[in-house]
Amino acid sequence: MPDAPKKNRGPIVPGARVRVRAGSGARSAWVSGVVVDDYAAEATAGGHEWAPVRRWAVATDDGTLVFVDDGDIEAAQSGES
């Protein structure tokens, strides 16, 4: 999928269908999945420099568990899988 500007299409909460940017640099891509958990409190605390906490845990449709920050997640459009 091509990169798209972040649009607020609904609440992002555990159980919600979302799109996330997985990977980094030239190897990043938008993938679909379901939010598993929200680690907002832990992300605010900062974690460790060597192991930063990402806010969102997302189970992607291919079975991978990814952790992303707010800038790399958006609610899926209705009907989007």
HELIX and SHEET records of a PDB file:
HELIX    1   1 GLY A   25  ARG A   27  5                                   3    
HELIX    2   2 ALA A   40  ALA A   45  1                                   6    
HELIX    3   3 ASP A   70  ASP A   72  5                                   3    
SHEET    1   A 5 LEU A  65  VAL A  68  0                                        
SHEET    2   A 5 TRP A  56  THR A  60 -1                                        
SHEET    3   A 5 ALA A  29  ASP A  38 -1                                        
SHEET    4   A 5 ARG A  17  ALA A  22 -1                                        
SHEET    5   A 5 ILE A  73  ALA A  75 -1                                        
END                                                                             
